Amino acid sequence: MKGILFLCTGNSCRSQRAEAKRIHWEIEDPAKAQGSDKEIAIVFRKVRDKISST
């Protein structure tokens, strides 16, 4: 196994094995976006594009 991807906030990922390598990737939570529907959609697209670009 090459790796496991956890989608969670910092301290909520406690079920990982101790020897697992952790890499923290700060990504904005689009569910917390505020504004018009158009502005919120832009935030979701930015997060999607950031994830897709890696």
Buried (B, 14 or more C-beta within 10 A) or exposed (E): EEEEEEEEEEEEEEEEEEEEEEEEEEEEEBEEBEEEEEEBEBBEEBBEEEEEEE
